Amino acid sequence: MTVTTDPVALNEWVPCAWHGQIAIGAALDTMIFGQDIRVERTGDQDYRVTTFGGDSPRELPVQTRYTCVFTTLGDDPRALPEIPEFDEADRRITGCGRVGVNTSPYRIVENFLDMAHFSFIHTDILGAADQTEVLSYRTEHRKDVDEIWAIDCTFYQPAASKAAAGGQLTKYLYRVMSPFSVMLYKNVATDPSRNDAICVFIQPRRETECLAYMPMAIVDEQSTIADIIDFQQSIFLQDRVILENQRPALLPLDPTYELPTRADASSIAYRRWLKAMNIRFGILEKQAA
Ligand SMILES: [Fe+2]
């Protein structure tokens, strides 16, 4: 594939490595939106990202946040989201590595938003086989930050997190921060006044070839980082099987193509938002009649 020309996609910050993945002085070759890039770690916190192949090489902007190294091909990118939970001193911050998923980035976001699959795909962990109902919730487009939020979500979970001691009615808030990033807040089993923050930032290598990074800022004094990563990765690997079998891999934005149900309110809001911003990368073009 050639490099995308879609200005909407190009003007997003996307992850290209996780911080710590590359030794100081070493480099990693990877790809975003069909463009080959080289990520060099020049210091403890310092990275340089340059394009290679095709046009003459150019240096790209870079920032390290939320355990990831981010870059953008655009001249006027949307700002990275603010997630203050990552600055709270007592939280466990972990990147959980990254997982390759062969589908479009939007399918990954939609899967993350979808509570209806918990009981079937994450049985006895995030959902119970006998409590499958998705209770109604609200979605909103927060225009000040241009994000999609789903609020007042609740779901019965047998083992909501590594720290959970038993079943609980988990409260969720979802936040779609860009076409390629989404996060959720879920109430902490041991402290109802606080929320765990769990993110997915997607690196689209090509239209249907992605790497998903899962930074988390969670309240859990007991579990080891290895346990937390294990829990998160095992959930995500269950999702990957489903995601890679979904057809078409590209996302159709024509509402007649896939009929949404009530549980899909957040995905309807997400698709409407994608359509309004006129993003083309990774989208299934409407077939001519
Ligand atoms: Fe899932």
Boltz pocket constraint, residues with backbone or C-beta under 6 A from the ligand:
constraints:
  - pocket:
      binder: B
      contacts: [[A, 111], [A, 112], [A, 114], [A, 117], [A, 121], [A, 122], [A, 235], [A, 238], [A, 239]]
      max_distance: 6.0
